[in-house]
Amino acid sequence: MRISYRAHGGALDYWQRRWDGVAVDSGEINLNRYPGLYAERTINATRPDGPVLEAGCGAGRVLRHYHERGVPIIGMDFIASVLAAIKGEDPGIPLTAGDITKLPFPDESFSAVLAFGLYHGLENHLEDAMADTRRILKPGGLLCASMRLDNLQNRVTDNMAEGAMAEGPRRFHKLNLTSGEFKTLVGDAGFEVLNVNYVENMSFLYKYSILRHASQRVFQESAARGAGYRFNLAGNALQRLAMTMMPAQMANLAVITARAV
């Protein structure tokens, strides 16, 4: 396990600023890319066995997509202001403020939990969070979760960020686990790991605007979050080559799908 550091005020400060700085997501999401691709597979596999929890729903891109399509889904986040913003756009959407290490739900409440970009944001109590996720899932329920990988891609990204940071204190930013460490974490909490996918999400190559799709040359996070981080022809060729040759090293994330046992 490796820890990434940044020059910000800590995890709560980082996410507060992150979500206060973007508009509430619409229900539009690319189902051919992360996270839509993996959310769709999980939702389809669990219907109609019960409600779904999106833990760490952020600005609501996955949550609103499925809520608008009639899926019984609840969004949870620990940033109250982003939940209030989502509620302002859609007063009928079910939302809960909560802590992933001590979830405010009874045992065996959900048929599935979606957790994209959540667990690697925990400075402490990662095992507790995974165990409590298992507690609220029905036997046979599915977990679909991502983890920032400890690999070449993220080491390059962290080195680039370090070089761009001003002098000053560095605070916890994100955990980085190998895929083996991630599988062990999930398995030890009472899950059977069904599959692991290596996901590129935002490659360090995307940081070079010359390689981005024309529609994203000027970066706007809300638009990129909905459509996915898109490359132009040259960027696509480079990224596909990298992912073909070294998928475990060039992915940002591992996405695990696991069954509660």
Steps between C-alpha positions, in 0.01 A plus 500: 500500500631842402365841604476802269536845652387843378529860617142543620321516832435128534243256366190682627627833370592347163160343439311801633682725253470243222124465522435866574694580184290299253139510389261221597527223242212431267368149446710469184784250528707302252410133548797388292759643736581505872299532718186459290611173340555328836195654666281377215632145526438496873151650482398254229635206704309595818153590373243467650636376833499824700638851534844615394732731694742732328753568775696816431253631243677837465326730252260224401589382148429128565230560758285729286533281192346200674252695709360654181459150357300372795772297671454503882831668584616703801792742488733552795790740549678664793493849344165650602517788254518274193197305624312828547594604147370171354180535703456850360505357148290193579299524825369145470835322489584289811817629669678429828800665663727234639841354575611194302672361810172501697211488257160628621305198371378173650665168423423347159323809366627504141528275199801693370749769599673719244811674633701684237797704619408454865719253689832644385399830660519352851804590704396258776264207564500355148434149632214628717343666197512182295360293788209739549430493128468123528268538802238701310495267197260209471666160460573470130492879458758665279770754572645695209787717621808673366842547654790722396783269396857500624658483155698689237207715384425642844864539598552714188184698580613558858848607388345748256277638776793526741700697246214746452430557870618808684714467809308414813363211705377186326193320632337167434334489158428141394596141566655290225465121517628231270227289343609215728463717810156612381383143444625400846321795661170407336536126557587539867181701556279209394474533123570268212688699236334435162722711277754780490513752216779746431355842419673799344249770610734805477844405370796728566502539119169687533681772689652605167226702328646427156390136544142578609191484286412841353188520719720476813803702393390761754439283806162520673469236768123461500488441124795258509352307792180441304651413161820339627852637457532487122811501282547602139635248245861536611409481868283194443778323312754566774264403780383181328859396437590561865195310628560211259864460599475564875138515622582447868764775490325756278152491658402761759264269681407142567126435507397194697163331481443269797215298652413507870538148644 
